[in-house]
Amino acid sequence: MDDYSVKTERQMKRLYHSLGERDRRRYAAVEVDKLGHGGLEYISKLLGCDPKAIRRGIAELESEEELDSNRQRKKGRDENC
């Protein structure tokens, strides 16, 4: 697995921090999928996101259910992603 360039990492972090919790974990999940082996550790470290939250994002994206985009968690319950 090759790391992203410094410029790309900076852009990814900027986008990541502009998203809500659910979209952050789903975005991280897509990046992990693109990178393959070693991607989970790399993206978790790069974005400061808990690997468990990324795995949850992966499960959400792989699920046959429609992605819910309306409901938000109550404040104070962040999964660190």
Residue, then its C-alpha position, 0 to 999 in steps of 0.5 A: m500500500d502506498d501512502y497518499s501525498v502530503k497535499t492529498e492527506r491535507q485535503m482529506k483531513r480538511l474534508y473529513h473535519s467538515l463532515g458530520e459523524r456518520d459521514r466521517r466514518r463512511y468517508a473513512a470506510v471508503e478510503v480504507d476500501k480503496l487502499g486495501h491491506g493496511g488501509l484501516e490502520y493508515i486512515s485511522k491514524l491519518l484522520g484520528c478516527d477510531p478503527k471500530a467506527i471505521r468498521r461500523g462505516i464499512a458495515e453500513l456501506e456493505s449493508e443492503e439497507e438504504l443509508d439513513s441521512n436524516r437522523q443525527r446522534k445526540k450531542g455528547r455521544d461522538e465515536n471519535c470518527 
